[in-house]
Amino acid sequence: MNHPTEFGNHIMESFEFKSGRILENVNVEYSTIGVPRYDEEGNIINAIVYFPTIKGGHSSLAKFHDIIYDSSKEGYFFIKITSLGTPDSCSPSSTGLKYNFPAYTIVDRVNFKRQFLAEKFPNIKKILGIIGEGTGGFDVYTWACEYPDEMEFIIVLNSTHEVYGQRYVMLKIAESMIDACDDVYTDEYSSSVSKLIVSIARLMFMYYYPENVFDTLTKDEIDVLMDDYVDEVLFMDIYDFKSRNECLLSYDIHDKISDIKAKSLILGIGDYLAFNTKRDILPLEECIKDSKIITVPGKESYYDESDYTEIGLEIVSFLKQFE
């Protein structure tokens, strides 16, 4: 089934960070899929804001869009917003500010999206729901904690409510690698910066797969898989990554997670190094009042096309209560 899709950019006159710094003429990249549905007062009532992973190719949620649409009576109006700090929206690279770009937090990323929605879609008085995966889930949890009355539901897949343990170690290593490269603070790229990006990409590589995947591959297969991954992110901007890395290091809403009022579907697939199912997902059933927790095993190997129909059907079943 084909669903109406729109891609666009919106310029916000200004945006103020929590730090107090203000940027003007702030670009926001967005896309929509589906058709808005209106109430008698002309307000959109089926809007769902979607936060993908930083690497869409590794998205498990993306494959569920068609089954969600095809299984619903009216469909949903998905709005995908490119986050603050990310190329094509307002970021260190796109503004040319590089290492002088304002430091930002997950709350800033949320407020960036909220301001965009208020300006671009003023007839959305309340979001139906927000969906996020991976680091996109950070935005979902934070939005639902900071502004608990602004949505009916949340769906989060493979995410966490705080940076700790192995993820924290990975981010700190990346921070040290950046700090050790003096050329990061020059006005021109150098070969050392290019090598730095490749090294960081290799570090990130192992966090995007279930832990047991690497146990099933030969060294040659791992080398090929790693090289393919590095090729995909080779043109990652070091300033965008640096700002994002600093943002994620400060992420911790452990003490606020119980503030969530929205109906919540929390999903976990496999055991990734980036998060711990037992600590990041299962305890939330007690922390979030109106929540449902579902976990399923990950792939047995990289070449195994696991069937996640169970997850897709659970999402559809969850959404039907909001039609």
Backbone bond lengths (Angstrom), bond angles and torsions (degrees), N, CA, C in turn:
res aa  C-N    CA-C-N  psi(-1)  N-CA   C-N-CA  omega(-1)  CA-C   N-CA-C  phi
1 M - - - 1.453 - - 1.523 109.34 -
2 N 1.363 117.85 132.96 1.449 121.94 177.19 1.518 109.71 -91.77
3 H 1.324 116.04 137.75 1.450 120.92 -178.43 1.523 109.17 -121.32
4 P 1.345 118.01 135.77 1.467 120.97 -178.32 1.528 111.29 -54.11
5 T 1.337 115.49 129.52 1.460 120.80 -177.03 1.520 109.86 -127.49
6 E 1.330 116.35 141.87 1.467 122.06 178.06 1.526 108.90 -135.06
7 F 1.333 116.21 137.84 1.453 122.13 174.93 1.526 107.95 -120.01
8 G 1.328 116.76 140.43 1.448 117.97 -179.00 1.512 113.38 -164.55
9 N 1.327 114.62 178.20 1.459 122.95 175.90 1.522 108.24 -132.16
10 H 1.311 115.35 145.36 1.464 121.52 178.97 1.522 107.75 -130.16
11 I 1.320 116.79 135.02 1.455 121.77 179.36 1.528 109.59 -102.80
12 M 1.328 116.08 115.83 1.459 120.63 174.13 1.528 108.06 -86.92
13 E 1.302 116.93 136.04 1.459 120.97 -176.68 1.531 111.30 -56.70
14 S 1.322 116.29 -38.60 1.460 120.44 177.19 1.514 109.10 -161.50
15 F 1.327 115.33 161.93 1.460 121.26 174.37 1.512 108.22 -142.11
16 E 1.346 116.17 131.31 1.454 121.14 -179.87 1.526 110.73 -105.03
17 F 1.310 115.80 126.56 1.457 122.52 178.28 1.538 109.74 -80.41
18 K 1.327 116.05 161.35 1.465 120.09 176.58 1.524 111.29 -57.93
19 S 1.314 116.38 -29.19 1.460 121.08 -179.78 1.517 112.79 -70.61
20 G 1.338 116.05 -14.44 1.451 120.28 -177.95 1.517 113.71 102.66
21 R 1.333 118.02 -15.63 1.460 120.58 177.95 1.518 110.36 -69.56
22 I 1.315 115.29 145.22 1.459 121.57 -177.05 1.526 109.19 -125.07
23 L 1.322 115.46 132.63 1.456 120.86 172.11 1.523 108.56 -111.86
24 E 1.326 115.77 145.07 1.458 121.28 -179.76 1.523 110.69 -107.92
25 N 1.338 115.09 158.10 1.466 121.65 179.93 1.522 111.12 51.48
26 V 1.321 114.64 59.97 1.464 122.09 -173.47 1.529 110.35 -90.13
27 N 1.325 115.39 120.99 1.467 120.56 -178.54 1.523 111.75 -84.75
28 V 1.332 115.93 139.70 1.462 122.75 174.92 1.521 108.17 -128.69
29 E 1.324 116.17 119.87 1.462 120.57 174.73 1.525 108.35 -90.09
30 Y 1.325 116.14 138.89 1.454 119.50 -179.83 1.525 110.12 -149.10
31 S 1.310 115.16 165.05 1.460 121.07 171.03 1.516 108.03 -146.57
32 T 1.315 115.59 155.59 1.464 120.40 177.05 1.519 109.03 -130.36
33 I 1.305 115.30 153.80 1.454 120.86 174.24 1.522 107.58 -141.62
34 G 1.324 115.85 134.09 1.457 120.29 -177.32 1.523 111.49 102.75
35 V 1.317 114.52 -178.99 1.469 121.79 -175.24 1.522 109.62 -118.46
36 P 1.346 117.69 129.91 1.465 119.42 177.80 1.526 111.10 -63.98
37 R 1.313 115.58 144.56 1.466 121.80 173.79 1.522 107.18 -116.42
38 Y 1.350 115.70 137.71 1.457 120.26 -171.31 1.522 111.91 -116.08
39 D 1.328 115.52 151.94 1.457 120.05 172.62 1.530 108.41 -91.73
40 E 1.320 117.59 -175.14 1.462 121.61 -175.85 1.523 112.80 -64.82
41 E 1.337 116.84 -21.56 1.461 120.47 -179.72 1.528 112.63 -94.63
42 G 1.324 116.24 4.75 1.461 120.06 177.60 1.509 115.00 84.96
43 N 1.320 117.44 15.23 1.462 121.10 179.47 1.530 110.96 -91.92
44 I 1.321 117.05 138.89 1.465 121.75 176.70 1.524 108.88 -72.04
45 I 1.322 116.46 128.84 1.465 120.12 -173.58 1.534 113.30 -117.74
46 N 1.321 117.88 1.06 1.469 119.33 -177.26 1.521 112.87 -123.26
47 A 1.337 116.84 27.93 1.470 120.90 -177.19 1.520 111.58 -81.89
48 I 1.330 115.77 128.72 1.459 122.80 175.40 1.523 107.66 -123.56
49 V 1.322 116.76 123.20 1.458 121.36 178.62 1.523 108.05 -91.59
50 Y 1.336 115.25 131.36 1.462 120.94 -172.87 1.519 110.07 -117.28
51 F 1.347 116.43 128.45 1.465 122.33 178.10 1.529 108.13 -114.70
52 P 1.321 118.85 106.87 1.468 120.78 -178.40 1.521 111.85 -81.14
53 T 1.325 116.24 176.17 1.449 120.97 171.24 1.522 108.34 -71.14
54 I 1.316 116.80 165.64 1.458 120.16 178.59 1.520 110.84 -64.83
55 K 1.347 117.02 -28.24 1.458 121.66 176.73 1.520 108.16 -115.67
56 G 1.337 115.47 97.68 1.449 120.66 -175.90 1.513 114.45 -57.24
57 G 1.348 117.14 -26.54 1.456 120.52 179.89 1.507 113.65 -64.88
58 H 1.331 116.30 -18.43 1.456 120.42 178.99 1.528 111.19 -103.96
59 S 1.330 116.55 21.67 1.452 120.77 -177.36 1.522 111.43 -84.95
60 S 1.320 116.03 128.29 1.462 120.56 172.97 1.522 110.28 -87.85
61 L 1.331 116.68 -31.84 1.462 119.87 -178.75 1.525 112.31 -68.27
62 A 1.326 117.27 -33.59 1.456 120.28 -175.23 1.527 112.13 -56.21
63 K 1.322 116.21 -35.94 1.462 119.56 -176.79 1.530 112.39 -71.45
64 F 1.339 117.48 -10.72 1.462 120.35 -178.24 1.525 113.28 -92.00
65 H 1.345 117.57 -4.50 1.463 119.26 -176.63 1.527 112.48 -58.47
66 D 1.333 116.84 -48.20 1.464 119.33 -177.26 1.517 112.00 -63.56
67 I 1.335 116.82 -42.34 1.456 118.43 -178.99 1.528 110.83 -66.72
68 I 1.327 116.43 -31.46 1.467 119.96 176.84 1.527 109.81 -66.11
69 Y 1.343 116.80 -48.01 1.455 120.29 -179.92 1.524 112.08 -64.54
70 D 1.314 115.76 -48.21 1.452 120.35 -173.93 1.525 112.78 -68.10
71 S 1.322 117.19 -20.58 1.455 120.73 -178.17 1.528 113.15 -97.28
72 S 1.332 116.96 -2.88 1.465 120.01 -178.38 1.522 110.45 -104.23
73 K 1.305 115.52 154.90 1.465 120.80 -177.85 1.524 111.56 -73.94
74 E 1.305 116.93 -46.97 1.454 121.72 -174.05 1.526 113.30 -106.87
75 G 1.323 117.10 -15.09 1.454 119.54 -175.11 1.519 111.16 79.66
76 Y 1.314 115.25 175.23 1.454 120.67 -178.19 1.512 108.95 -128.63
77 F 1.303 115.69 159.52 1.455 122.45 178.79 1.522 107.32 -106.95
78 F 1.347 116.00 94.00 1.458 121.46 -178.37 1.531 109.86 -80.57
79 I 1.317 116.08 135.74 1.462 122.09 174.84 1.524 107.49 -123.23
80 K 1.315 116.40 115.86 1.459 122.29 178.73 1.525 107.79 -104.77
81 I 1.334 117.23 122.49 1.454 122.19 -175.32 1.525 109.17 -116.17
82 T 1.325 117.04 123.47 1.456 120.54 177.06 1.525 108.64 -70.19
83 S 1.314 116.84 124.16 1.453 122.32 -168.90 1.520 114.19 -66.43
84 L 1.319 114.60 155.59 1.458 121.89 167.84 1.526 108.77 -54.77
85 G 1.332 115.86 135.15 1.456 120.33 -179.86 1.507 114.51 90.74
86 T 1.345 116.50 -1.91 1.452 121.25 -176.68 1.523 110.03 -109.49
87 P 1.338 118.72 139.29 1.465 120.59 178.57 1.530 111.07 -52.70
88 D 1.320 114.77 147.58 1.464 125.10 -177.66 1.521 112.10 84.19
89 S 1.338 118.21 -20.18 1.449 121.42 162.90 1.526 106.20 -109.98
90 C 1.303 117.37 -164.22 1.465 121.59 -178.44 1.523 110.33 -73.18
91 S 1.324 117.52 117.16 1.468 121.71 -176.32 1.517 110.11 -149.86
92 P 1.331 117.56 169.24 1.463 120.15 176.87 1.530 113.01 -55.34
93 S 1.333 117.17 -40.62 1.469 119.77 -177.59 1.522 111.84 -76.27
94 S 1.330 117.43 -42.25 1.465 119.80 -175.18 1.524 112.39 -71.83
95 T 1.337 117.60 -27.58 1.467 121.04 178.23 1.521 112.52 -88.74
96 G 1.337 116.70 -16.06 1.447 120.44 -176.80 1.522 113.33 80.17
97 L 1.332 116.88 4.27 1.459 120.54 -178.98 1.531 112.45 -78.16
98 K 1.320 116.21 -20.81 1.465 122.19 178.18 1.528 111.45 49.63
99 Y 1.353 118.10 -122.63 1.465 120.50 -175.75 1.529 112.76 -74.79
100 N 1.352 117.72 -2.68 1.461 121.19 176.06 1.526 112.59 -96.25
101 F 1.328 116.57 4.62 1.462 120.45 178.04 1.531 108.85 -64.69
102 P 1.329 118.61 141.65 1.470 120.12 -179.14 1.528 112.30 -58.30
103 A 1.328 116.30 137.71 1.466 119.48 172.55 1.515 108.36 -63.89
104 Y 1.337 116.70 139.74 1.460 119.43 -178.23 1.522 110.41 -133.25
105 T 1.325 114.79 160.87 1.458 122.51 -179.47 1.523 109.48 -117.78
106 I 1.327 116.39 175.32 1.460 119.88 175.33 1.533 110.09 -63.49
107 V 1.321 117.60 -34.78 1.467 120.31 176.44 1.525 110.03 -61.65
108 D 1.333 118.03 -39.29 1.462 120.66 175.41 1.528 110.88 -61.67
109 R 1.320 116.48 -41.78 1.472 119.26 178.46 1.520 110.72 -61.76
110 V 1.330 116.68 -40.16 1.461 120.60 178.68 1.531 110.39 -65.99
111 N 1.330 117.42 -46.97 1.462 120.99 -178.77 1.527 112.02 -64.71
112 F 1.315 116.58 -31.80 1.463 122.64 174.60 1.529 109.58 -58.84
113 K 1.322 116.18 -46.23 1.469 120.87 -179.93 1.527 111.09 -70.73
114 R 1.317 117.15 -39.04 1.469 121.20 -179.80 1.529 110.82 -64.15
115 Q 1.315 116.41 -42.25 1.466 119.53 179.36 1.525 110.81 -66.38
116 F 1.331 115.51 -40.91 1.470 118.83 176.76 1.527 110.96 -58.51
117 L 1.324 117.59 -47.92 1.466 120.84 -179.05 1.524 111.25 -60.91
118 A 1.340 116.78 -41.73 1.462 120.83 -179.11 1.530 111.51 -62.77
119 E 1.339 115.84 -34.66 1.461 119.90 -178.99 1.526 112.78 -83.75
120 K 1.319 115.80 -44.57 1.473 119.88 -173.78 1.527 112.17 -83.25
121 F 1.326 117.19 -35.32 1.467 121.58 -178.29 1.529 109.92 -127.73
122 P 1.339 117.83 67.69 1.466 120.61 -176.95 1.523 113.51 -64.49
123 N 1.328 116.45 -16.04 1.473 119.14 178.98 1.530 111.98 -90.01
124 I 1.329 117.82 12.77 1.464 120.61 167.75 1.522 106.70 -97.59
125 K 1.298 116.28 98.89 1.461 120.52 -178.46 1.529 111.54 -82.84
126 K 1.327 115.57 -28.24 1.459 120.45 175.81 1.520 108.53 -149.32
127 I 1.321 116.03 130.23 1.456 120.44 178.37 1.525 109.03 -71.00
128 L 1.333 116.13 138.66 1.461 118.31 175.01 1.524 109.31 -65.86
129 G 1.332 116.42 -46.99 1.459 118.39 -179.54 1.510 112.27 -164.49
130 I 1.314 116.17 167.15 1.461 122.08 173.93 1.524 108.35 -130.52
131 I 1.332 114.84 139.13 1.456 121.86 -175.89 1.524 108.65 -127.59
132 G 1.324 117.16 134.54 1.455 119.57 179.65 1.509 112.87 -147.34
133 E 1.317 114.63 154.65 1.462 121.64 -178.07 1.518 109.33 -134.19
134 G 1.320 116.92 140.96 1.456 120.40 178.76 1.519 111.24 60.50
135 T 1.344 116.95 -130.64 1.456 119.54 178.11 1.523 111.71 -67.07
136 G 1.329 117.96 -20.40 1.454 120.53 172.95 1.519 111.04 -63.69
137 G 1.338 115.90 -28.48 1.462 120.64 176.53 1.519 112.17 -66.41
138 F 1.346 117.24 -26.41 1.464 120.37 176.30 1.528 109.81 -58.93
139 D 1.353 115.29 -43.27 1.461 120.38 179.28 1.527 111.06 -65.21
140 V 1.335 116.09 -40.36 1.459 120.05 -179.20 1.527 110.74 -62.59
141 Y 1.307 116.73 -52.53 1.464 120.63 -179.94 1.531 110.93 -58.45
142 T 1.328 116.49 -44.40 1.464 120.38 -177.26 1.523 111.11 -65.81
143 W 1.326 117.16 -43.77 1.466 121.52 178.34 1.526 109.56 -60.02
144 A 1.318 116.20 -46.90 1.467 120.50 -176.86 1.524 111.95 -67.55
145 C 1.344 117.39 -27.41 1.468 121.16 177.22 1.523 112.00 -80.15
146 E 1.324 116.26 -45.66 1.458 121.38 -175.43 1.523 112.58 -76.27
147 Y 1.322 117.27 -33.23 1.472 122.11 -176.93 1.532 108.48 -132.93
148 P 1.320 117.59 66.32 1.474 121.76 -169.58 1.523 115.62 -65.57
149 D 1.326 118.23 -14.50 1.466 120.32 -177.67 1.522 112.94 -98.95
150 E 1.328 117.80 7.60 1.460 120.33 -173.57 1.520 114.32 -94.76
151 M 1.335 118.26 1.19 1.461 120.00 179.55 1.528 110.10 -149.69
152 E 1.333 115.35 157.50 1.466 120.79 177.81 1.528 111.45 -85.90
153 F 1.338 116.18 -36.31 1.459 118.74 -176.63 1.520 110.81 -147.69
154 I 1.338 114.72 163.73 1.458 121.44 169.37 1.527 108.47 -133.57
155 I 1.323 115.46 148.35 1.468 122.15 171.56 1.518 106.67 -129.70
156 V 1.329 116.61 126.75 1.470 121.37 -178.40 1.527 108.75 -129.47
157 L 1.331 115.79 133.15 1.462 121.20 179.71 1.534 109.85 -123.18
158 N 1.332 115.17 130.54 1.468 121.52 173.23 1.533 112.37 49.66
159 S 1.314 115.86 58.69 1.451 120.07 -179.75 1.521 110.03 -139.62
160 T 1.331 116.01 -175.08 1.456 120.73 -177.44 1.524 109.70 -147.38
161 H 1.323 116.88 163.37 1.460 121.14 -179.61 1.527 111.90 -102.06
162 E 1.326 117.47 5.27 1.464 120.90 175.80 1.523 109.54 -162.07
163 V 1.326 115.67 152.00 1.460 121.00 174.29 1.523 107.85 -93.36
164 Y 1.307 116.11 122.97 1.460 121.89 -177.92 1.522 107.90 -156.70
165 G 1.301 116.77 176.88 1.466 122.31 171.31 1.516 113.87 53.30
166 Q 1.334 116.60 -133.37 1.465 121.65 -173.06 1.519 112.45 -64.51
167 R 1.349 117.30 -36.35 1.463 118.88 177.95 1.532 109.49 -63.95
168 Y 1.326 117.09 -42.80 1.463 120.71 178.72 1.523 110.56 -61.50
169 V 1.322 116.23 -43.22 1.462 120.51 179.10 1.527 110.25 -61.09
170 M 1.332 117.13 -44.26 1.458 120.97 -179.80 1.530 110.57 -60.61
171 L 1.334 117.46 -44.84 1.465 120.82 -179.69 1.524 111.75 -66.26
172 K 1.340 116.75 -37.97 1.463 120.20 179.06 1.535 111.12 -67.92
173 I 1.330 116.51 -37.90 1.473 119.72 176.63 1.520 109.66 -62.95
174 A 1.334 116.24 -44.92 1.465 120.04 178.43 1.526 110.64 -60.70
175 E 1.331 116.63 -41.08 1.465 120.98 178.03 1.530 110.61 -60.42
176 S 1.326 116.79 -43.86 1.470 121.00 179.79 1.521 111.22 -65.19
177 M 1.328 116.97 -38.51 1.461 120.86 178.80 1.527 110.60 -63.35
178 I 1.325 116.47 -40.52 1.464 120.69 179.33 1.525 110.50 -67.74
179 D 1.332 116.15 -45.60 1.467 120.40 -178.67 1.529 112.00 -63.35
180 A 1.333 116.89 -27.11 1.460 120.77 -178.25 1.522 112.73 -79.35
181 C 1.345 116.25 -9.18 1.469 120.41 -178.45 1.527 109.05 -104.25
182 D 1.333 116.80 101.75 1.463 121.18 -178.28 1.523 112.90 -62.46
183 D 1.324 117.09 -26.07 1.458 120.28 -176.78 1.532 112.93 -70.01
184 V 1.341 116.88 -12.43 1.467 119.55 177.33 1.524 110.09 -62.09
185 Y 1.313 117.07 -28.92 1.460 121.31 -175.10 1.524 112.70 -99.92
186 T 1.319 116.11 22.81 1.459 120.53 173.51 1.521 108.36 -105.34
187 D 1.315 116.42 171.51 1.462 120.66 -174.94 1.531 113.16 -88.61
188 E 1.305 117.54 -6.62 1.453 120.26 -179.76 1.527 109.84 -128.82
189 Y 1.329 114.50 146.86 1.460 118.98 176.41 1.533 109.68 -71.28
190 S 1.314 115.58 148.81 1.459 120.95 177.44 1.523 108.08 -129.71
191 S 1.333 115.82 172.59 1.469 119.78 178.96 1.521 110.87 -63.19
192 S 1.338 117.41 -31.66 1.461 119.77 179.84 1.528 111.14 -66.49
193 V 1.331 117.51 -34.49 1.467 120.69 177.09 1.525 109.62 -68.16
194 S 1.322 117.15 -40.73 1.465 120.66 178.04 1.526 110.73 -61.62
195 K 1.346 116.14 -43.14 1.459 120.26 178.15 1.532 110.58 -65.35
196 L 1.330 116.20 -35.69 1.468 120.84 177.80 1.524 110.54 -61.91
197 I 1.333 116.65 -43.55 1.463 120.85 -179.90 1.525 110.74 -61.90
198 V 1.328 116.94 -42.10 1.464 120.85 178.58 1.528 110.12 -62.96
199 S 1.325 117.31 -42.82 1.468 121.00 -179.15 1.532 110.88 -64.40
200 I 1.326 116.96 -42.12 1.464 120.59 178.59 1.526 110.44 -65.04
201 A 1.333 116.60 -39.88 1.462 120.52 178.71 1.523 110.94 -61.52
202 R 1.322 117.39 -39.76 1.466 120.87 177.68 1.526 111.02 -65.72
203 L 1.325 115.91 -36.72 1.461 119.95 176.88 1.524 110.99 -64.88
204 M 1.340 116.61 -43.02 1.463 121.66 -178.44 1.526 111.88 -68.47
205 F 1.326 115.62 -29.74 1.466 122.67 -173.07 1.529 112.81 -49.73
206 M 1.329 117.69 -47.30 1.463 119.59 -172.20 1.521 113.01 -73.36
207 Y 1.328 117.56 -10.16 1.464 119.66 -178.73 1.524 112.68 -91.17
208 Y 1.338 117.53 -2.70 1.462 120.06 -176.49 1.524 113.35 -101.68
209 Y 1.317 116.79 11.65 1.460 120.21 -178.95 1.518 109.86 -136.45
210 P 1.346 116.96 152.34 1.467 118.86 173.45 1.526 109.93 -57.75
211 E 1.304 116.51 146.74 1.457 121.91 -173.49 1.521 112.62 -57.85
212 N 1.342 117.41 -37.71 1.461 119.50 -174.74 1.524 113.68 -76.72
213 V 1.332 118.24 -9.40 1.456 120.46 -179.82 1.524 110.91 -59.99
214 F 1.323 116.79 -43.77 1.460 119.93 -175.40 1.525 112.07 -68.31
215 D 1.332 116.99 -23.34 1.461 120.55 179.02 1.521 112.20 -70.70
216 T 1.338 116.87 -18.51 1.464 120.85 -176.46 1.527 112.87 -98.38
217 L 1.345 117.65 -5.34 1.460 121.18 -175.52 1.517 111.92 -105.79
218 T 1.331 115.79 149.38 1.459 120.61 173.04 1.533 108.47 -77.31
219 K 1.322 116.90 167.56 1.464 120.24 178.38 1.526 111.03 -61.28
220 D 1.329 116.22 -39.45 1.467 119.50 179.65 1.532 110.58 -64.00
221 E 1.323 116.39 -40.91 1.468 119.93 179.28 1.529 111.02 -65.37
222 I 1.309 116.67 -39.36 1.467 120.53 177.54 1.524 110.11 -64.04
223 D 1.341 116.85 -41.83 1.464 120.70 179.34 1.530 111.09 -60.29
224 V 1.320 116.62 -43.68 1.463 120.83 179.74 1.527 110.46 -64.59
225 L 1.316 115.66 -46.02 1.460 120.73 -179.72 1.525 111.03 -62.03
226 M 1.340 116.12 -41.95 1.463 120.63 179.87 1.526 111.02 -66.22
227 D 1.326 116.75 -42.60 1.470 120.24 179.41 1.523 111.31 -62.75
228 D 1.326 116.67 -40.52 1.465 120.20 177.42 1.524 110.75 -62.08
229 Y 1.321 115.71 -41.59 1.459 120.84 179.55 1.524 110.32 -63.57
230 V 1.319 116.92 -46.33 1.465 121.33 -179.15 1.523 110.36 -62.13
231 D 1.333 117.07 -40.13 1.467 120.53 178.97 1.525 111.05 -59.32
232 E 1.342 116.87 -36.28 1.459 120.91 -178.65 1.519 112.25 -67.21
233 V 1.333 117.10 -33.27 1.470 120.06 -174.88 1.525 112.37 -110.86
234 L 1.333 116.67 13.95 1.461 120.78 -175.03 1.523 111.99 -60.83
235 F 1.326 116.37 -30.00 1.463 119.77 -177.63 1.529 111.85 -97.45
236 M 1.318 116.48 18.46 1.459 121.35 173.65 1.523 108.78 -59.24
237 D 1.320 117.39 133.26 1.455 120.25 179.04 1.522 109.91 -80.43
238 I 1.317 116.70 129.27 1.460 120.59 -174.41 1.523 111.69 -66.28
239 Y 1.337 117.44 -31.33 1.460 119.74 -180.00 1.528 111.12 -73.41
240 D 1.319 116.42 -38.05 1.463 119.85 175.09 1.527 110.13 -62.30
241 F 1.338 115.24 -44.33 1.466 118.84 -179.71 1.519 111.02 -65.33
242 K 1.311 117.89 -42.88 1.459 121.62 -178.58 1.531 111.20 -59.07
243 S 1.333 116.69 -47.21 1.470 120.56 179.88 1.523 111.19 -63.84
244 R 1.330 115.63 -42.17 1.466 119.68 179.87 1.519 110.59 -65.43
245 N 1.325 116.60 -41.50 1.457 121.35 -179.58 1.528 110.85 -60.33
246 E 1.332 116.32 -43.75 1.466 120.91 178.75 1.528 110.85 -65.02
247 C 1.316 116.54 -37.24 1.462 121.04 177.68 1.519 111.12 -62.89
248 L 1.318 116.78 -46.86 1.462 120.64 -177.07 1.523 112.16 -68.00
249 L 1.328 117.05 -31.76 1.464 120.28 179.75 1.525 112.11 -61.05
250 S 1.322 117.16 -29.45 1.465 120.63 -176.91 1.530 112.91 -93.27
251 Y 1.324 116.83 1.94 1.464 120.44 -175.15 1.529 111.80 -74.87
252 D 1.332 116.52 120.64 1.469 121.94 177.48 1.524 108.69 -165.02
253 I 1.332 116.26 105.54 1.467 120.05 176.73 1.532 110.10 -119.52
254 H 1.333 115.47 26.66 1.462 121.05 -178.22 1.531 111.92 -52.46
255 D 1.335 116.64 -41.27 1.465 120.57 -176.64 1.529 113.09 -80.92
256 K 1.340 117.38 -7.06 1.466 120.82 -177.70 1.520 112.95 -109.13
257 I 1.329 116.88 -9.12 1.463 120.07 -170.77 1.526 112.72 -58.79
258 S 1.329 117.81 -29.37 1.465 120.87 -179.73 1.526 112.15 -74.38
259 D 1.335 118.05 -6.26 1.471 121.44 177.64 1.524 111.80 -76.94
260 I 1.316 117.44 -11.33 1.461 120.84 -178.18 1.529 110.06 -66.34
261 K 1.337 115.56 128.63 1.467 121.69 178.63 1.524 112.15 -105.10
262 A 1.316 116.77 -23.92 1.457 120.92 -175.28 1.521 111.65 -65.13
263 K 1.333 115.05 149.20 1.460 119.08 170.95 1.525 107.29 -61.30
264 S 1.320 116.87 134.92 1.460 119.67 -170.00 1.519 111.92 -128.58
265 L 1.329 115.39 132.57 1.456 122.43 172.12 1.530 106.75 -115.66
266 I 1.318 116.14 114.46 1.461 121.88 -176.74 1.522 108.19 -111.40
267 L 1.333 116.68 122.26 1.456 121.99 -172.85 1.520 110.73 -118.89
268 G 1.323 116.08 140.62 1.451 121.29 175.77 1.511 110.81 -133.62
269 I 1.332 116.72 129.99 1.466 121.79 178.92 1.519 108.79 -120.71
270 G 1.315 116.98 113.35 1.452 121.07 174.43 1.511 113.74 74.80
271 D 1.319 115.50 -179.68 1.462 123.31 178.56 1.524 108.85 -113.55
272 Y 1.324 115.67 94.83 1.451 121.76 178.53 1.523 109.63 -89.44
273 L 1.326 116.14 153.32 1.456 119.44 175.35 1.526 110.92 -68.93
274 A 1.325 116.19 -22.55 1.460 120.16 -176.20 1.521 113.16 -72.59
275 F 1.308 118.01 -20.25 1.458 120.37 178.89 1.522 109.28 -155.01
276 N 1.309 114.99 163.99 1.457 121.02 -177.50 1.523 108.71 -117.86
277 T 1.332 116.31 114.86 1.463 120.49 -176.12 1.525 112.03 -56.43
278 K 1.327 116.80 -43.75 1.462 120.05 -176.19 1.517 112.36 -64.87
279 R 1.330 116.57 -33.46 1.462 119.16 -178.37 1.528 113.05 -95.64
280 D 1.347 117.06 -36.77 1.457 120.50 -173.16 1.520 114.22 -86.60
281 I 1.329 117.83 -25.06 1.456 119.98 -171.67 1.528 113.06 -117.11
282 L 1.310 117.63 -56.00 1.463 120.40 -173.94 1.529 113.91 -57.32
283 P 1.341 120.75 -40.77 1.467 120.20 -178.77 1.516 114.18 -66.60
284 L 1.343 117.68 -17.08 1.459 119.88 -175.39 1.525 112.53 -68.58
285 E 1.320 116.70 -19.12 1.469 119.65 177.40 1.525 110.52 -61.69
286 E 1.321 116.61 -30.21 1.462 121.13 177.82 1.522 111.24 -88.46
287 C 1.329 117.70 -28.71 1.467 121.69 -175.39 1.526 113.01 -82.34
288 I 1.330 116.85 -36.65 1.464 120.90 -178.68 1.527 107.85 -102.85
289 K 1.299 116.06 120.27 1.460 122.10 -169.03 1.522 113.47 -57.01
290 D 1.328 117.51 -49.03 1.464 121.66 -174.84 1.523 108.73 -111.95
291 S 1.335 117.13 73.99 1.456 120.63 -174.05 1.522 112.15 -130.79
292 K 1.338 114.57 155.02 1.449 122.21 173.55 1.524 107.66 -128.96
293 I 1.316 116.75 130.02 1.463 122.20 -176.31 1.525 109.40 -112.15
294 I 1.336 116.36 131.20 1.464 121.18 178.12 1.524 108.64 -134.91
295 T 1.319 116.76 129.27 1.464 120.78 175.14 1.525 109.21 -128.85
296 V 1.324 115.91 143.03 1.470 121.45 177.43 1.527 108.01 -136.24
297 P 1.324 117.71 154.68 1.476 120.46 178.94 1.515 111.02 -63.49
298 G 1.333 116.34 153.09 1.454 121.19 176.35 1.512 111.63 -85.38
299 K 1.323 116.66 -170.23 1.457 121.57 179.10 1.523 110.78 -64.04
300 E 1.299 115.56 145.65 1.460 119.70 174.36 1.520 110.56 -77.90
301 S 1.316 116.44 -25.79 1.460 120.81 175.02 1.513 107.83 -155.07
302 Y 1.330 115.96 165.79 1.462 120.05 -179.41 1.523 111.07 -61.85
303 Y 1.320 116.85 -31.35 1.454 120.86 -175.44 1.526 112.54 -89.09
304 D 1.317 116.09 1.18 1.463 120.99 -179.99 1.516 109.12 -89.50
305 E 1.333 117.06 115.32 1.465 121.14 178.34 1.523 108.18 -83.27
306 S 1.309 116.05 86.86 1.461 120.90 -177.61 1.518 111.01 -64.56
307 D 1.308 115.54 144.02 1.453 122.01 179.64 1.528 108.91 -91.61
308 Y 1.336 115.90 109.91 1.456 120.56 -179.20 1.531 111.65 -102.97
309 T 1.357 115.13 27.34 1.457 119.37 178.76 1.520 111.51 -56.60
310 E 1.320 116.08 -35.27 1.470 120.40 179.94 1.524 110.75 -57.21
311 I 1.330 116.09 -44.25 1.457 120.37 178.97 1.525 110.30 -65.76
312 G 1.329 116.31 -44.56 1.463 120.17 179.71 1.514 112.21 -58.03
313 L 1.322 116.58 -44.41 1.466 120.63 -179.87 1.521 111.48 -67.52
314 E 1.321 116.60 -34.15 1.469 119.95 176.88 1.530 110.28 -65.23
315 I 1.319 116.83 -40.05 1.466 120.50 178.28 1.522 110.10 -64.33
316 V 1.333 116.68 -45.28 1.463 120.49 179.32 1.518 111.04 -61.32
317 S 1.320 117.06 -44.66 1.462 121.34 179.02 1.530 111.05 -60.80
318 F 1.326 115.78 -41.55 1.468 120.87 179.06 1.524 110.66 -63.50
319 L 1.344 117.27 -42.78 1.465 121.33 -175.79 1.535 113.00 -71.60
320 K 1.319 117.28 -25.80 1.458 120.16 -176.20 1.528 112.75 -60.02
321 Q 1.328 116.85 -26.96 1.464 118.95 179.78 1.523 112.32 -71.29
322 F 1.358 116.78 -9.59 1.472 119.86 -179.05 1.530 112.54 -108.95
323 E 1.345 117.63 6.13 1.474 119.57 -179.34 1.526 110.30 -71.30
